Amino acid sequence: MITMKKSIKIDRYNKKILATLHLRADLTNIQLAEIVNLSPSACFQRVKILKEAGYFRTFGADINLEQICEHVFAYVEFTLEDNSYHVRRKFLAVIETIPEFMDCMQLSGDVDYISFCCFADIKALNDICDKLSANETFEIKRLKTRIVLERSKFFLGFPLKQLKWRDEMKLEGDEDIEGDDGGK
């Protein structure tokens, strides 16, 4: 988990940088500067500060997996024997070691966690699920797999235009870093 390191004012320039790089991380600094209406130097500095503050988790590419290799997508639901901190941490520690589990989210309701995963085939998925459910130290009460038959809509980024932006992220002991005037 990445924690915020600095308190940064998210002004209109920083919002536009975040929203643009969120969907188009392959842009050069010069291209980004033009889009957000900043000088290349000011743009570079802002991106650097946003990175250092933890606003970007990573930069990656959305590859066409169907064109590259055979695979099976699935959601795996986990219900634990007990929802104590110790049991949850032990469970999450083992999930973290299995790269096929691409994310893991804690839920409310009758399921404790759900994970979106990608395996080479159904046998590989079943083998891992069997190992997890058979190991009593992970305290998994119920495990349910849901094979994805068709992926009708792909994740194309967060709906940032529809979300409420925080004006500032304030952390204890941090000083604000004010944005510059754009350098243009």
OpenMM code with the backbone's topology and positions (N, CA, C; nanometers):
from openmm import Vec3, app, unit

residues = "MET ILE THR MET LYS LYS SER ILE LYS ILE ASP ARG TYR ASN LYS LYS ILE LEU ALA THR LEU HIS LEU ARG ALA ASP LEU THR ASN ILE GLN LEU ALA GLU ILE VAL ASN LEU SER PRO SER ALA CYS PHE GLN ARG VAL LYS ILE LEU LYS GLU ALA GLY TYR PHE ARG THR PHE GLY ALA ASP ILE ASN LEU GLU GLN ILE CYS GLU HIS VAL PHE ALA TYR VAL GLU PHE THR LEU GLU ASP ASN SER TYR HIS VAL ARG ARG LYS PHE LEU ALA VAL ILE GLU THR ILE PRO GLU PHE MET ASP CYS MET GLN LEU SER GLY ASP VAL ASP TYR ILE SER PHE CYS CYS PHE ALA ASP ILE LYS ALA LEU ASN ASP ILE CYS ASP LYS LEU SER ALA ASN GLU THR PHE GLU ILE LYS ARG LEU LYS THR ARG ILE VAL LEU GLU ARG SER LYS PHE PHE LEU GLY PHE PRO LEU LYS GLN LEU LYS TRP ARG ASP GLU MET LYS LEU GLU GLY ASP GLU ASP ILE GLU GLY ASP ASP GLY GLY LYS".split()
positions = [
    Vec3(0.0841, -0.1174, 0.0000),
    Vec3(0.0000, 0.0000, 0.0000),
    Vec3(0.0886, 0.1237, 0.0000),
    Vec3(0.0564, 0.2207, -0.0833),
    Vec3(0.1331, 0.3440, -0.0917),
    Vec3(0.0650, 0.4489, -0.0053),
    Vec3(0.1427, 0.5163, 0.0759),
    Vec3(0.0868, 0.6209, 0.1603),
    Vec3(0.1286, 0.7562, 0.1063),
    Vec3(0.0470, 0.8557, 0.1337),
    Vec3(0.0765, 0.9907, 0.0894),
    Vec3(0.1958, 1.0421, 0.1696),
    Vec3(0.2915, 1.1029, 0.1007),
    Vec3(0.4128, 1.1492, 0.1654),
    Vec3(0.4121, 1.2999, 0.1897),
    Vec3(0.3427, 1.3736, 0.1069),
    Vec3(0.3379, 1.5194, 0.1177),
    Vec3(0.1942, 1.5644, 0.0985),
    Vec3(0.1672, 1.6833, 0.1434),
    Vec3(0.0360, 1.7427, 0.1208),
    Vec3(0.0480, 1.8360, 0.0005),
    Vec3(-0.0299, 1.8087, -0.1017),
    Vec3(-0.0215, 1.8856, -0.2251),
    Vec3(-0.1588, 1.9422, -0.2591),
    Vec3(-0.1613, 2.0670, -0.2959),
    Vec3(-0.2867, 2.1273, -0.3408),
    Vec3(-0.3169, 2.0733, -0.4811),
    Vec3(-0.4335, 2.0197, -0.4963),
    Vec3(-0.4752, 1.9670, -0.6272),
    Vec3(-0.5512, 2.0782, -0.6996),
    Vec3(-0.4737, 2.1630, -0.7654),
    Vec3(-0.5324, 2.2727, -0.8410),
    Vec3(-0.5726, 2.2233, -0.9804),
    Vec3(-0.6168, 2.3145, -1.0652),
    Vec3(-0.6659, 2.2732, -1.1972),
    Vec3(-0.5563, 2.2099, -1.2821),
    Vec3(-0.4306, 2.2536, -1.2665),
    Vec3(-0.3215, 2.1934, -1.3431),
    Vec3(-0.2949, 2.0500, -1.2967),
    Vec3(-0.2882, 2.0316, -1.1654),
    Vec3(-0.2632, 1.8970, -1.1125),
    Vec3(-0.3782, 1.8018, -1.1449),
    Vec3(-0.5015, 1.8532, -1.1391),
    Vec3(-0.6162, 1.7701, -1.1782),
    Vec3(-0.6035, 1.7246, -1.3229),
    Vec3(-0.5669, 1.8172, -1.4098),
    Vec3(-0.5567, 1.7833, -1.5513),
    Vec3(-0.4406, 1.6869, -1.5769),
    Vec3(-0.3291, 1.7037, -1.5055),
    Vec3(-0.2171, 1.6104, -1.5178),
    Vec3(-0.2601, 1.4711, -1.4740),
    Vec3(-0.3235, 1.4617, -1.3580),
    Vec3(-0.3682, 1.3309, -1.3067),
    Vec3(-0.4691, 1.2662, -1.4010),
    Vec3(-0.5676, 1.3432, -1.4453),
    Vec3(-0.6709, 1.2881, -1.5329),
    Vec3(-0.6139, 1.2454, -1.6681),
    Vec3(-0.5166, 1.3179, -1.7183),
    Vec3(-0.4581, 1.2857, -1.8490),
    Vec3(-0.3676, 1.1638, -1.8398),
    Vec3(-0.2749, 1.1634, -1.7440),
    Vec3(-0.1821, 1.0505, -1.7319),
    Vec3(-0.2529, 0.9226, -1.6872),
    Vec3(-0.3629, 0.9379, -1.6182),
    Vec3(-0.4427, 0.8232, -1.5758),
    Vec3(-0.4848, 0.7384, -1.6958),
    Vec3(-0.5158, 0.8034, -1.8049),
    Vec3(-0.5617, 0.7324, -1.9241),
    Vec3(-0.4551, 0.7208, -2.0327),
    Vec3(-0.3539, 0.8070, -2.0267),
    Vec3(-0.2539, 0.8110, -2.1343),
    Vec3(-0.1132, 0.8231, -2.0751),
    Vec3(-0.0705, 0.7220, -2.0041),
    Vec3(0.0578, 0.7257, -1.9335),
    Vec3(0.1776, 0.7256, -2.0271),
    Vec3(0.1561, 0.6985, -2.1554),
    Vec3(0.2674, 0.6916, -2.2506),
    Vec3(0.3026, 0.8268, -2.3126),
    Vec3(0.2366, 0.9326, -2.2717),
    Vec3(0.2665, 1.0641, -2.3272),
    Vec3(0.4067, 1.1092, -2.2864),
    Vec3(0.4729, 1.1810, -2.3752),
    Vec3(0.5991, 1.2447, -2.3387),
    Vec3(0.5674, 1.3669, -2.2541),
    Vec3(0.6673, 1.4172, -2.1844),
    Vec3(0.6475, 1.5373, -2.1036),
    Vec3(0.6052, 1.6553, -2.1908),
    Vec3(0.6617, 1.6651, -2.3088),
    Vec3(0.6265, 1.7759, -2.3993),
    Vec3(0.4806, 1.7653, -2.4431),
    Vec3(0.4356, 1.6457, -2.4765),
    Vec3(0.2947, 1.6264, -2.5152),
    Vec3(0.2017, 1.6589, -2.3987),
    Vec3(0.2369, 1.6108, -2.2798),
    Vec3(0.1551, 1.6372, -2.1616),
    Vec3(0.1504, 1.7873, -2.1316),
    Vec3(0.2648, 1.8533, -2.1392),
    Vec3(0.2702, 1.9973, -2.1121),
    Vec3(0.1776, 2.0742, -2.2057),
    Vec3(0.1745, 2.0344, -2.3308),
    Vec3(0.0871, 2.0997, -2.4278),
    Vec3(-0.0602, 2.0777, -2.3927),
    Vec3(-0.0947, 1.9557, -2.3545),
    Vec3(-0.2343, 1.9226, -2.3211),
    Vec3(-0.2816, 2.0011, -2.1987),
    Vec3(-0.1962, 2.0112, -2.0962),
    Vec3(-0.2378, 2.0765, -1.9717),
    Vec3(-0.2043, 2.2258, -1.9677),
    Vec3(-0.1473, 2.2761, -2.0778),
    Vec3(-0.1179, 2.4184, -2.0918),
    Vec3(-0.0161, 2.4686, -1.9882),
    Vec3(0.0958, 2.3951, -1.9783),
    Vec3(0.2080, 2.4332, -1.8931),
    Vec3(0.3354, 2.4304, -1.9763),
    Vec3(0.4376, 2.4961, -1.9271),
    Vec3(0.5682, 2.4815, -1.9913),
    Vec3(0.6190, 2.3403, -1.9613),
    Vec3(0.7046, 2.2847, -2.0463),
    Vec3(0.7583, 2.1511, -2.0183),
    Vec3(0.8272, 2.1421, -1.8819),
    Vec3(0.8982, 2.2449, -1.8434),
    Vec3(0.9683, 2.2445, -1.7146),
    Vec3(0.8691, 2.2400, -1.5970),
    Vec3(0.7684, 2.3263, -1.6021),
    Vec3(0.6678, 2.3292, -1.4947),
    Vec3(0.5906, 2.1977, -1.4905),
    Vec3(0.5589, 2.1437, -1.6058),
    Vec3(0.4864, 2.0165, -1.6133),
    Vec3(0.5706, 1.9043, -1.5512),
    Vec3(0.6967, 1.8982, -1.5877),
    Vec3(0.7865, 1.7957, -1.5350),
    Vec3(0.7931, 1.8041, -1.3825),
    Vec3(0.8071, 1.9256, -1.3298),
    Vec3(0.8159, 1.9445, -1.1846),
    Vec3(0.6881, 1.8992, -1.1151),
    Vec3(0.5749, 1.9330, -1.1711),
    Vec3(0.4477, 1.8923, -1.1114),
    Vec3(0.4314, 1.7414, -1.1115),
    Vec3(0.4643, 1.6766, -1.2229),
    Vec3(0.4543, 1.5305, -1.2295),
    Vec3(0.5482, 1.4681, -1.1267),
    Vec3(0.6677, 1.5201, -1.1149),
    Vec3(0.7655, 1.4690, -1.0185),
    Vec3(0.7112, 1.4804, -0.8757),
    Vec3(0.6552, 1.5958, -0.8415),
    Vec3(0.5997, 1.6172, -0.7076),
    Vec3(0.4807, 1.5250, -0.6827),
    Vec3(0.3936, 1.5093, -0.7828),
    Vec3(0.2786, 1.4185, -0.7686),
    Vec3(0.3255, 1.2746, -0.7486),
    Vec3(0.4303, 1.2333, -0.8212),
    Vec3(0.4854, 1.0978, -0.8038),
    Vec3(0.5403, 1.0805, -0.6626),
    Vec3(0.6212, 1.1759, -0.6192),
    Vec3(0.6833, 1.1677, -0.4866),
    Vec3(0.5799, 1.1671, -0.3749),
    Vec3(0.4679, 1.2323, -0.3974),
    Vec3(0.3620, 1.2389, -0.2968),
    Vec3(0.2731, 1.1146, -0.2974),
    Vec3(0.2934, 1.0255, -0.3931),
    Vec3(0.2170, 0.9006, -0.3949),
    Vec3(0.0858, 0.9059, -0.4704),
    Vec3(0.0631, 1.0090, -0.5495),
    Vec3(-0.0613, 1.0176, -0.6254),
    Vec3(-0.0664, 0.9182, -0.7408),
    Vec3(0.0483, 0.8729, -0.7866),
    Vec3(0.0551, 0.7689, -0.8894),
    Vec3(0.1030, 0.6414, -0.8227),
    Vec3(0.0280, 0.5339, -0.8360),
    Vec3(0.0730, 0.4054, -0.7823),
    Vec3(0.1753, 0.3421, -0.8746),
    Vec3(0.1478, 0.3481, -1.0052),
    Vec3(0.2362, 0.2880, -1.1039),
    Vec3(0.1990, 0.3405, -1.2415),
    Vec3(0.2840, 0.3170, -1.3374),
    Vec3(0.2534, 0.3468, -1.4770),
    Vec3(0.2605, 0.2143, -1.5511),
    Vec3(0.1635, 0.1870, -1.6355),
    Vec3(0.1626, 0.0592, -1.7060),
    Vec3(0.0924, 0.0703, -1.8395),
    Vec3(0.0869, -0.0433, -1.9061),
    Vec3(0.0204, -0.0507, -2.0357),
    Vec3(-0.0927, -0.1524, -2.0283),
    Vec3(-0.2019, -0.1237, -2.0938),
    Vec3(-0.3148, -0.2160, -2.1026),
    Vec3(-0.2918, -0.3033, -2.2258),
    Vec3(-0.2402, -0.4238, -2.2032),
    Vec3(-0.2075, -0.5114, -2.3156),
    Vec3(-0.3287, -0.5934, -2.3578),
    Vec3(-0.3308, -0.6382, -2.4815),
    Vec3(-0.4386, -0.7200, -2.5348),
    Vec3(-0.4065, -0.8666, -2.5057),
    Vec3(-0.4489, -0.9141, -2.3900),
    Vec3(-0.4178, -1.0494, -2.3454),
    Vec3(-0.4727, -1.1561, -2.4392),
    Vec3(-0.5892, -1.1295, -2.4992),
    Vec3(-0.6488, -1.2255, -2.5917),
    Vec3(-0.5583, -1.2505, -2.7120),
    Vec3(-0.4841, -1.1515, -2.7511),
    Vec3(-0.3949, -1.1633, -2.8657),
    Vec3(-0.2622, -1.2309, -2.8279),
    Vec3(-0.2293, -1.2302, -2.6999),
    Vec3(-0.0977, -1.2765, -2.6554),
    Vec3(-0.0975, -1.4222, -2.6074),
    Vec3(-0.1963, -1.4609, -2.5270),
    Vec3(-0.1904, -1.5946, -2.4669),
    Vec3(-0.3286, -1.6443, -2.4246),
    Vec3(-0.3362, -1.7748, -2.4038),
    Vec3(-0.4589, -1.8341, -2.3507),
    Vec3(-0.4655, -1.8044, -2.2020),
    Vec3(-0.5857, -1.7837, -2.1529),
    Vec3(-0.6027, -1.7491, -2.0119),
    Vec3(-0.7487, -1.7669, -1.9712),
    Vec3(-0.7707, -1.7647, -1.8410),
    Vec3(-0.9046, -1.7700, -1.7843),
    Vec3(-0.9138, -1.6602, -1.6798),
    Vec3(-1.0131, -1.5725, -1.6949),
    Vec3(-1.0434, -1.4730, -1.5924),
    Vec3(-1.1486, -1.5319, -1.4994),
    Vec3(-1.1380, -1.4973, -1.3721),
    Vec3(-1.2384, -1.5430, -1.2753),
    Vec3(-1.2420, -1.4458, -1.1583),
    Vec3(-1.3526, -1.4490, -1.0890),
    Vec3(-1.3634, -1.3835, -0.9591),
    Vec3(-1.3674, -1.4950, -0.8563),
    Vec3(-1.2927, -1.4784, -0.7501),
    Vec3(-1.2935, -1.5770, -0.6421),
    Vec3(-1.3408, -1.5045, -0.5169),
    Vec3(-1.4467, -1.5600, -0.4574),
    Vec3(-1.5019, -1.5030, -0.3344),
    Vec3(-1.4512, -1.5853, -0.2161),
    Vec3(-1.4105, -1.5166, -0.1117),
    Vec3(-1.3594, -1.5820, 0.0088),
    Vec3(-1.4415, -1.5402, 0.1294),
    Vec3(-1.4844, -1.6376, 0.2064),
    Vec3(-1.5453, -1.6120, 0.3360),
    Vec3(-1.4541, -1.6769, 0.4390),
    Vec3(-1.4100, -1.5995, 0.5351),
    Vec3(-1.3158, -1.6494, 0.6355),
    Vec3(-1.3895, -1.7053, 0.7561),
    Vec3(-1.3210, -1.7922, 0.8297),
    Vec3(-1.3791, -1.8511, 0.9513),
    Vec3(-1.4107, -1.7436, 1.0537),
    Vec3(-1.3256, -1.6435, 1.0554),
    Vec3(-1.3417, -1.5378, 1.1540),
    Vec3(-1.2845, -1.4105, 1.0922),
    Vec3(-1.3414, -1.2991, 1.1252),
    Vec3(-1.3051, -1.1732, 1.0608),
    Vec3(-1.2122, -1.0884, 1.1479),
    Vec3(-1.1352, -1.1547, 1.2342),
    Vec3(-1.0438, -1.0807, 1.3213),
    Vec3(-0.9261, -1.0272, 1.2410),
    Vec3(-0.8605, -0.9291, 1.2976),
    Vec3(-0.7463, -0.8659, 1.2322),
    Vec3(-0.6386, -0.9691, 1.1986),
    Vec3(-0.6058, -1.0547, 1.2942),
    Vec3(-0.5007, -1.1555, 1.2757),
    Vec3(-0.5335, -1.2502, 1.1593),
    Vec3(-0.6560, -1.2970, 1.1516),
    Vec3(-0.6968, -1.3889, 1.0440),
    Vec3(-0.6943, -1.3167, 0.9095),
    Vec3(-0.7455, -1.1951, 0.9048),
    Vec3(-0.7453, -1.1194, 0.7794),
    Vec3(-0.6034, -1.0939, 0.7298),
    Vec3(-0.5125, -1.0558, 0.8189),
    Vec3(-0.3736, -1.0290, 0.7801),
    Vec3(-0.3055, -1.1553, 0.7285),
    Vec3(-0.3305, -1.2684, 0.7918),
    Vec3(-0.2719, -1.3958, 0.7485),
    Vec3(-0.3238, -1.4329, 0.6095),
    Vec3(-0.4529, -1.4161, 0.5876),
    Vec3(-0.5137, -1.4450, 0.4578),
    Vec3(-0.4562, -1.3532, 0.3494),
    Vec3(-0.4517, -1.2243, 0.3757),
    Vec3(-0.4012, -1.1284, 0.2769),
    Vec3(-0.2536, -1.1515, 0.2458),
    Vec3(-0.1772, -1.1940, 0.3436),
    Vec3(-0.0349, -1.2207, 0.3214),
    Vec3(-0.0168, -1.3334, 0.2202),
    Vec3(-0.0990, -1.4371, 0.2261),
    Vec3(-0.0856, -1.5477, 0.1304),
    Vec3(-0.1376, -1.5065, -0.0072),
    Vec3(-0.2460, -1.4308, -0.0138),
    Vec3(-0.2996, -1.3842, -0.1419),
    Vec3(-0.1967, -1.2959, -0.2128),
    Vec3(-0.1256, -1.2158, -0.1364),
    Vec3(-0.0230, -1.1267, -0.1922),
    Vec3(0.0869, -1.2052, -0.2640),
    Vec3(0.1109, -1.3285, -0.2250),
    Vec3(0.2193, -1.4087, -0.2851),
    Vec3(0.1780, -1.4797, -0.4136),
    Vec3(0.0503, -1.4744, -0.4490),
    Vec3(0.0008, -1.5454, -0.5669),
    Vec3(-0.0280, -1.4426, -0.6763),
    Vec3(0.0585, -1.4321, -0.7771),
    Vec3(0.0440, -1.3253, -0.8776),
    Vec3(-0.0832, -1.3364, -0.9617),
    Vec3(-0.1397, -1.4541, -0.9724),
    Vec3(-0.2629, -1.4695, -1.0503),
    Vec3(-0.3810, -1.3960, -0.9868),
    Vec3(-0.3755, -1.3740, -0.8542),
    Vec3(-0.4766, -1.2928, -0.7877),
    Vec3(-0.4343, -1.1476, -0.8059),
    Vec3(-0.4960, -1.0807, -0.9028),
    Vec3(-0.4507, -0.9484, -0.9444),
    Vec3(-0.4974, -0.8366, -0.8527),
    Vec3(-0.6063, -0.8571, -0.7829),
    Vec3(-0.6495, -0.7633, -0.6807),
    Vec3(-0.7266, -0.8405, -0.5757),
    Vec3(-0.7490, -0.7777, -0.4638),
    Vec3(-0.8258, -0.8410, -0.3576),
    Vec3(-0.8928, -0.7296, -0.2796),
    Vec3(-1.0258, -0.7364, -0.2725),
    Vec3(-1.1023, -0.6299, -0.2085),
    Vec3(-1.1877, -0.6861, -0.0960),
    Vec3(-1.1848, -0.6181, 0.0182),
    Vec3(-1.2695, -0.6559, 0.1295),
    Vec3(-1.4091, -0.6013, 0.1045),
    Vec3(-1.5101, -0.6848, 0.1319),
    Vec3(-1.6486, -0.6470, 0.1052),
    Vec3(-1.7315, -0.6480, 0.2329),
    Vec3(-1.8448, -0.5825, 0.2261),
    Vec3(-1.9447, -0.5964, 0.3315),
    Vec3(-2.0371, -0.7104, 0.2903),
    Vec3(-2.1112, -0.7620, 0.3846),
    Vec3(-2.2067, -0.8681, 0.3517),
    Vec3(-2.1552, -1.0063, 0.3880),
    Vec3(-2.2069, -1.1069, 0.3186),
    Vec3(-2.1755, -1.2453, 0.3555),
    Vec3(-2.0452, -1.2980, 0.2960),
    Vec3(-1.9778, -1.2203, 0.2120),
    Vec3(-1.8475, -1.2559, 0.1562),
    Vec3(-1.7458, -1.1580, 0.2128),
    Vec3(-1.6328, -1.2083, 0.2601),
    Vec3(-1.5322, -1.1204, 0.3198),
    Vec3(-1.4436, -1.0522, 0.2157),
    Vec3(-1.3997, -1.1303, 0.1138),
    Vec3(-1.3101, -1.0764, 0.0108),
    Vec3(-1.3493, -1.1296, -0.1253),
    Vec3(-1.3197, -1.0498, -0.2272),
    Vec3(-1.3349, -1.0960, -0.3647),
    Vec3(-1.2068, -1.0579, -0.4388),
    Vec3(-1.1633, -1.1479, -0.5254),
    Vec3(-1.0409, -1.1240, -0.6005),
    Vec3(-1.0653, -1.1482, -0.7480),
    Vec3(-1.0208, -1.0549, -0.8303),
    Vec3(-1.0209, -1.0733, -0.9749),
    Vec3(-0.8893, -1.1405, -1.0084),
    Vec3(-0.8955, -1.2495, -1.0844),
    Vec3(-0.7734, -1.3248, -1.1110),
    Vec3(-0.7649, -1.3690, -1.2559),
    Vec3(-0.6445, -1.4050, -1.2944),
    Vec3(-0.6162, -1.4519, -1.4291),
    Vec3(-0.5240, -1.5720, -1.4186),
    Vec3(-0.5692, -1.6857, -1.4695),
    Vec3(-0.4920, -1.8092, -1.4652),
    Vec3(-0.4710, -1.8618, -1.6063),
    Vec3(-0.3737, -1.9492, -1.6214),
    Vec3(-0.3444, -2.0084, -1.7523),
    Vec3(-0.4617, -2.0906, -1.8028),
    Vec3(-0.5298, -2.1584, -1.7111),
    Vec3(-0.6448, -2.2407, -1.7485),
    Vec3(-0.7266, -2.2720, -1.6230),
    Vec3(-0.8383, -2.3402, -1.6407),
    Vec3(-0.9262, -2.3718, -1.5278),
    Vec3(-0.8581, -2.4664, -1.4292),
    Vec3(-0.7770, -2.5591, -1.4789),
    Vec3(-0.7068, -2.6510, -1.3894),
    Vec3(-0.6138, -2.5745, -1.2952),
    Vec3(-0.5406, -2.4777, -1.3473),
    Vec3(-0.4506, -2.3981, -1.2632),
    Vec3(-0.5299, -2.3198, -1.1578),
    Vec3(-0.6432, -2.2644, -1.1977),
    Vec3(-0.7308, -2.1941, -1.1044),
    Vec3(-0.7787, -2.2894, -0.9953),
    Vec3(-0.8291, -2.4053, -1.0354),
    Vec3(-0.8782, -2.5030, -0.9379),
    Vec3(-0.7684, -2.5519, -0.8445),
    Vec3(-0.6486, -2.5744, -0.8969),
    Vec3(-0.5374, -2.6215, -0.8137),
    Vec3(-0.5050, -2.5218, -0.7027),
    Vec3(-0.4960, -2.3941, -0.7382),
    Vec3(-0.4660, -2.2915, -0.6363),
    Vec3(-0.5806, -2.2811, -0.5357),
    Vec3(-0.7029, -2.2807, -0.5843),
    Vec3(-0.8184, -2.2715, -0.4943),
    Vec3(-0.8237, -2.3912, -0.3999),
    Vec3(-0.7937, -2.5110, -0.4518),
    Vec3(-0.7907, -2.6307, -0.3665),
    Vec3(-0.6830, -2.6193, -0.2592),
    Vec3(-0.5646, -2.5706, -0.2974),
    Vec3(-0.4558, -2.5554, -0.1994),
    Vec3(-0.4931, -2.4548, -0.0918),
    Vec3(-0.5546, -2.3448, -0.1324),
    Vec3(-0.5940, -2.2436, -0.0351),
    Vec3(-0.7004, -2.2958, 0.0608),
    Vec3(-0.8031, -2.3578, 0.0064),
    Vec3(-0.9129, -2.4037, 0.0922),
    Vec3(-0.8733, -2.5226, 0.1787),
    Vec3(-0.7776, -2.6027, 0.1352),
    Vec3(-0.7342, -2.7200, 0.2124),
    Vec3(-0.6408, -2.6834, 0.3272),
    Vec3(-0.5784, -2.5682, 0.3192),
    Vec3(-0.4827, -2.5278, 0.4217),
    Vec3(-0.5571, -2.4580, 0.5360),
    Vec3(-0.5709, -2.5260, 0.6480),
    Vec3(-0.6485, -2.4742, 0.7611),
    Vec3(-0.5880, -2.3494, 0.8235),
    Vec3(-0.4590, -2.3254, 0.8035),
    Vec3(-0.3972, -2.2074, 0.8635),
    Vec3(-0.4489, -2.0765, 0.8022),
    Vec3(-0.5070, -2.0831, 0.6805),
    Vec3(-0.5608, -1.9627, 0.6169),
    Vec3(-0.7033, -1.9334, 0.6632),
    Vec3(-0.7651, -2.0285, 0.7313),
    Vec3(-0.8982, -2.0137, 0.7906),
    Vec3(-1.0033, -1.9672, 0.6895),
    Vec3(-1.0039, -2.0310, 0.5729),
    Vec3(-1.1035, -2.0015, 0.4706),
    Vec3(-1.2228, -2.0938, 0.4933),
    Vec3(-1.3352, -2.0358, 0.5257),
    Vec3(-1.4581, -2.1110, 0.5517),
    Vec3(-1.5238, -2.1547, 0.4216),
    Vec3(-1.5288, -2.0624, 0.3244),
    Vec3(-1.5919, -2.0915, 0.1957),
    Vec3(-1.5183, -2.0172, 0.0853),
    Vec3(-1.5004, -2.0850, -0.0246),
    Vec3(-1.4356, -2.0267, -0.1413),
    Vec3(-1.5256, -2.0565, -0.2604),
    Vec3(-1.5565, -1.9545, -0.3367),
    Vec3(-1.6460, -1.9720, -0.4518),
    Vec3(-1.5819, -1.9070, -0.5732),
    Vec3(-1.5725, -1.9823, -0.6826),
    Vec3(-1.5159, -1.9253, -0.8050),
    Vec3(-1.6276, -1.8929, -0.9032),
    Vec3(-1.6060, -1.7859, -0.9751),
    Vec3(-1.6989, -1.7432, -1.0801),
    Vec3(-1.6152, -1.7166, -1.2049),
    Vec3(-1.6238, -1.8065, -1.3015),
    Vec3(-1.5491, -1.7944, -1.4260),
    Vec3(-1.6120, -1.6837, -1.5110),
    Vec3(-1.5298, -1.5976, -1.5664),
    Vec3(-1.5770, -1.4922, -1.6552),
    Vec3(-1.5955, -1.5535, -1.7939),
    Vec3(-1.7176, -1.5529, -1.8423),
    Vec3(-1.7479, -1.6100, -1.9737),
    Vec3(-1.7198, -1.5106, -2.0860),
    Vec3(-1.7533, -1.3856, -2.0616),
    Vec3(-1.7307, -1.2815, -2.1620),
    Vec3(-1.7013, -1.1518, -2.0888),
    Vec3(-1.6036, -1.0821, -2.1360),
    Vec3(-1.5702, -0.9522, -2.0780),
    Vec3(-1.6249, -0.8456, -2.1716),
    Vec3(-1.7435, -0.7967, -2.1407),
    Vec3(-1.8151, -0.7041, -2.2279),
    Vec3(-1.7641, -0.5613, -2.2192),
    Vec3(-1.7127, -0.5241, -2.1035),
    Vec3(-1.6611, -0.3889, -2.0860),
    Vec3(-1.5284, -0.3987, -2.0115),
    Vec3(-1.4296, -0.3308, -2.0645),
    Vec3(-1.2981, -0.3327, -2.0041),
    Vec3(-1.2779, -0.2086, -1.9195),
    Vec3(-1.1938, -0.2213, -1.8178),
    Vec3(-1.1588, -0.1068, -1.7347),
    Vec3(-1.0817, -0.0076, -1.8207),
    Vec3(-1.1386, 0.1080, -1.8378),
    Vec3(-1.0751, 0.2106, -1.9196),
    Vec3(-1.0384, 0.3326, -1.8365),
    Vec3(-1.0248, 0.3130, -1.7091),
    Vec3(-0.9902, 0.4226, -1.6202),
    Vec3(-1.1047, 0.4581, -1.5282),
    Vec3(-1.0723, 0.5279, -1.4228),
    Vec3(-1.1725, 0.5714, -1.3273),
    Vec3(-1.2556, 0.6848, -1.3866),
    Vec3(-1.3812, 0.6966, -1.3484),
    Vec3(-1.4671, 0.8046, -1.4013),
    Vec3(-1.4398, 0.9364, -1.3278),
    Vec3(-1.3203, 0.9908, -1.3454),
    Vec3(-1.2770, 1.1074, -1.2680),
    Vec3(-1.3685, 1.2279, -1.2834),
    Vec3(-1.4270, 1.2469, -1.4009),
    Vec3(-1.5157, 1.3617, -1.4207),
    Vec3(-1.6416, 1.3516, -1.3348),
    Vec3(-1.6815, 1.2300, -1.2988),
    Vec3(-1.8017, 1.2107, -1.2194),
    Vec3(-1.7740, 1.2033, -1.0694),
    Vec3(-1.6473, 1.2022, -1.0295),
    Vec3(-1.6130, 1.1885, -0.8885),
    Vec3(-1.5848, 1.3239, -0.8251),
    Vec3(-1.6053, 1.3314, -0.6962),
    Vec3(-1.5789, 1.4538, -0.6216),
    Vec3(-1.4306, 1.4550, -0.5841),
    Vec3(-1.3589, 1.5561, -0.6294),
    Vec3(-1.2168, 1.5700, -0.6002),
    Vec3(-1.1984, 1.6331, -0.4633),
    Vec3(-1.0982, 1.5876, -0.3921),
    Vec3(-1.0603, 1.6529, -0.2669),
    Vec3(-0.9770, 1.7737, -0.3043),
    Vec3(-1.0059, 1.8856, -0.2413),
    Vec3(-0.9311, 2.0064, -0.2743),
    Vec3(-0.7860, 1.9958, -0.2301),
    Vec3(-0.7644, 1.9367, -0.1144),
    Vec3(-0.6282, 1.9199, -0.0645),
    Vec3(-0.6214, 1.7913, 0.0154),
    Vec3(-0.5049, 1.7298, 0.0133),
    Vec3(-0.4796, 1.6148, 0.0993),
    Vec3(-0.3921, 1.6666, 0.2128),
    Vec3(-0.4451, 1.6676, 0.3319),
    Vec3(-0.3692, 1.7190, 0.4462),
    Vec3(-0.3292, 1.6021, 0.5343),
    Vec3(-0.2025, 1.5985, 0.5663),
    Vec3(-0.1503, 1.4957, 0.6551),
    Vec3(-0.0836, 1.5639, 0.7740),
    Vec3(-0.0876, 1.4968, 0.8883),
    Vec3(-0.0272, 1.5541, 1.0082),
    Vec3(0.1212, 1.5793, 0.9868),
    Vec3(0.1670, 1.6969, 1.0264),
    Vec3(0.3085, 1.7298, 1.0211),
    Vec3(0.3607, 1.7684, 0.8840),
    Vec3(0.2765, 1.7681, 0.7829),
    Vec3(0.3211, 1.8043, 0.6490),
    Vec3(0.2859, 1.9492, 0.6210),
    Vec3(0.3662, 2.0094, 0.5383),
    Vec3(0.3367, 2.1457, 0.4949),
    Vec3(0.2792, 2.1394, 0.3545),
    Vec3(0.1968, 2.2348, 0.3225),
    Vec3(0.1375, 2.2395, 0.1889),
    Vec3(0.2423, 2.2742, 0.0851),
    Vec3(0.2289, 2.2166, -0.0320),
    Vec3(0.3110, 2.2526, -0.1458),
    Vec3(0.2178, 2.3199, -0.2440),
    Vec3(0.2323, 2.4469, -0.2576),
    Vec3(0.1452, 2.5208, -0.3475),
    Vec3(0.1920, 2.5047, -0.4906),
    Vec3(0.0991, 2.4963, -0.5835),
    Vec3(0.1331, 2.4877, -0.7245),
    Vec3(0.1838, 2.6213, -0.7747),
    Vec3(0.2652, 2.6168, -0.8797),
    Vec3(0.3128, 2.7413, -0.9387),
    Vec3(0.2092, 2.7935, -1.0365),
    Vec3(0.2398, 2.8994, -1.1012),
    Vec3(0.1423, 2.9614, -1.1915),
    Vec3(0.1410, 2.8974, -1.3297),
    Vec3(0.2132, 2.7880, -1.3440),
    Vec3(0.2119, 2.7186, -1.4714),
    Vec3(0.3373, 2.7367, -1.5517),
    Vec3(0.4157, 2.8381, -1.5257),
    Vec3(0.5424, 2.8577, -1.5930),
    Vec3(0.5300, 2.9033, -1.7369),
    Vec3(0.4118, 2.9478, -1.7773),
    Vec3(0.3942, 2.9956, -1.9153),
    Vec3(0.3806, 3.1439, -1.9166),
] * unit.nanometer
topology = app.Topology()
chain = topology.addChain("A")
for resn in residues:
    res = topology.addResidue(resn, chain)
    for name in ("N", "CA", "C"):
        topology.addAtom(name, app.Element.getBySymbol(name[0]), res)
